[in-house]
Amino acid sequence: MSAAPPSPRRASLDRRMCVAANRWGARRAIGVFFGAISRLGDGVFWYSLMTVIAVVGGWRGVSVAVQMAITGLTALMLYRVLKRWTRRPRPFRTCPGVIAHVPPLDEFSFPSGHTLQAVSFTVVAVSHYPMLAPFLIGFAALVGASRVILGLHYPSDVLAATAIGGGLGTLSLWMERALL
């Protein structure tokens, strides 16, 4: 079973934006930069951040790191279910003019798991450490952009993942407050 396809007008805009971003990413320096951002967004950056928060933040930091880890595991399960349900092909497979600048981690496009994780981690971390907001929000935005520029996602995949990740991060914070 798959989700209803987007309207032709929205699909056309999504494809045009994808092609334009992907062409921009064909420039060597831009491709290398966004490839590195995407690779960091695979988890290396977030696991390192959780470790630093746990080590530097004492018991409060350990609690925040655990909350981020639980939120991240929930995001992982959620986006895997959504990808299997929607089964949307990646743009480099179906959209003429789009090439994958890096190999994908899985087969389907919707939603962007990198973006979903980045946004949910950012919401939780910034709630506890607001001084990290400019850095983490900027990094999460770059992760989302990287996925389109590298030809692995449509802009709508990233926008949906941003909304889902924001909701998941907010739900995590709500649950934390309800349990304490």
Disulfide bonds with the S-S distance in Angstrom:
none
